[in-house]
Amino acid sequence: MHSPSSYFARTLVAAAFLSLTASWADSYKGPTPPAVYTQECGSCHMAYPAGLLPAASWQQIMRGLKTHYGLDASLDETSQLTLTTWLTAQAGTGKYAREAPKDQRITLSAWFVRKHRAGEVPTAVWRRKSVGSPANCVACHADAERGDFNEDKVRIPP
């Protein structure tokens, strides 16, 4: 039988471990993207964290830059190879990126739709000038480009 003091000590160790684990998970922001990613992709929209889509989606997006959602986002060969390699290496593999969303749009992925369902985020929010569309993650998630989508930090603008 264990003494009350050994039980207390084990409880303290477990609590400290869980606390450190939770704070590490909250502070993890993913790998730093290559400068060409933030320069080229980030010049038109948020430089989305690579882990939000599976590798197949990034490959398809990178193959279709000439008609990237209605725009010509073509890159030189070196930049294209650098970005394709980085995005596919850092692509999502977990539950959030199991399947490619329709049209390779993050906002149409199953996890995005589930997290932003109408009961939690009214559709009128997307139409606000301060938000603009579901694709404007930084409107509500200030650290979205660093991969921080912590729900406790969400601030929906007026």
C-alpha positions in Angstrom: 0.0 0.0 0.0 1.3 3.5 -0.8 1.5 6.2 1.8 -0.6 9.4 1.4 2.7 11.4 0.8 3.8 9.1 -2.1 0.3 9.4 -3.6 0.5 13.2 -3.3 4.0 13.2 -4.9 2.9 11.1 -7.8 -0.1 13.3 -8.3 2.1 16.4 -8.4 4.5 14.9 -10.9 1.6 13.9 -13.2 0.0 17.3 -12.9 3.3 19.0 -13.8 3.8 16.7 -16.7 0.3 17.3 -18.0 0.7 21.1 -17.6 4.0 21.1 -19.5 2.5 18.9 -22.2 -0.5 21.2 -22.7 1.6 24.3 -22.7 4.0 22.8 -25.3 1.0 21.8 -27.5 -0.4 25.3 -27.2 3.0 26.9 -28.1 3.8 24.7 -31.1 3.5 26.8 -34.2 4.9 24.4 -36.9 7.9 24.9 -39.1 9.0 28.2 -40.4 8.1 28.4 -44.1 10.7 29.4 -46.7 10.9 33.2 -47.4 9.6 32.6 -51.0 6.3 31.2 -49.5 5.6 34.3 -47.4 6.7 36.6 -50.2 4.9 35.0 -53.1 1.8 33.3 -51.5 1.6 35.8 -48.6 1.5 38.8 -51.0 -2.1 37.9 -52.1 -3.5 36.0 -49.1 -2.5 34.6 -45.7 0.4 32.2 -46.0 -1.6 29.2 -44.8 0.2 26.7 -42.6 1.2 23.7 -44.7 -0.4 21.3 -42.2 -3.9 22.4 -43.1 -4.0 20.4 -46.3 -2.7 16.9 -47.3 0.2 16.6 -49.6 -2.0 15.7 -52.6 -3.8 19.0 -52.2 -0.6 21.0 -52.1 0.7 19.2 -55.2 -2.5 19.9 -57.1 -2.5 23.6 -56.0 1.2 24.0 -57.1 0.5 22.3 -60.5 -2.4 24.7 -61.1 -0.7 28.1 -60.3 -1.4 29.4 -63.8 -5.1 29.4 -63.0 -4.9 29.6 -59.2 -8.5 30.3 -58.1 -9.0 32.5 -61.2 -5.6 34.3 -61.1 -2.2 33.6 -62.7 0.1 32.9 -59.7 2.9 31.3 -61.8 6.3 31.1 -60.3 9.8 30.6 -61.7 10.9 27.0 -61.8 13.2 27.2 -58.7 10.5 28.8 -56.5 7.9 26.3 -57.7 10.1 23.4 -56.8 11.1 24.9 -53.5 7.5 25.5 -52.5 6.2 22.2 -53.8 8.9 20.3 -51.9 8.3 22.3 -48.6 4.5 22.2 -48.7 4.3 18.5 -49.4 7.0 17.7 -46.8 5.1 19.8 -44.2 1.6 18.8 -45.3 -1.0 17.6 -42.8 -1.2 13.9 -42.1 -3.5 13.8 -39.1 -7.2 13.9 -38.6 -7.5 17.4 -39.9 -5.9 16.6 -43.3 -7.0 13.1 -44.0 -8.9 13.9 -47.1 -8.5 16.5 -49.8 -11.3 19.1 -49.6 -13.4 20.1 -52.5 -11.4 22.3 -54.9 -8.4 22.1 -52.5 -10.0 24.8 -50.4 -9.1 24.8 -46.7 -12.5 26.4 -46.0 -14.3 23.4 -47.5 -12.4 20.8 -45.5 -14.4 18.7 -43.1 -12.6 19.9 -40.0 -13.0 23.6 -41.0 -16.7 23.2 -41.7 -17.1 21.3 -38.3 -15.1 23.9 -36.4 -16.9 26.9 -37.9 -20.4 25.5 -38.1 -23.3 28.0 -38.2 -24.1 27.4 -34.5 -20.7 28.6 -33.5 -19.9 31.1 -36.2 -23.0 32.7 -37.6 -22.8 33.1 -41.4 -23.3 36.8 -41.0 -19.8 37.0 -39.5 -18.3 36.0 -42.9 -20.0 38.9 -44.6 -18.6 41.6 -42.2 -16.2 44.0 -43.8 -13.7 43.2 -41.0 -13.8 39.5 -41.9 -14.6 39.3 -45.6 -14.7 35.6 -46.0 -13.9 32.3 -44.3 -10.5 32.3 -45.9 -9.4 35.3 -43.9 -8.2 33.4 -40.9 -6.2 36.3 -39.4 -9.4 38.3 -39.0 -10.3 36.2 -35.9 -7.1 34.2 -35.3 -4.3 36.8 -34.9 -1.5 34.2 -35.0 -3.0 32.0 -37.8 0.0 32.4 -40.1 2.1 30.8 -37.4 -0.3 27.9 -37.1 -1.9 29.1 -33.8 -5.7 28.5 -34.0 -6.2 28.3 -30.2 -9.9 28.7 -29.6 -9.2 30.6 -26.4 -7.5 33.4 -28.4 -10.3 33.8 -31.0 -11.4 37.4 -31.4 -14.3 37.9 -33.8 -14.1 41.5 -35.0 -17.2 43.7 -35.1 
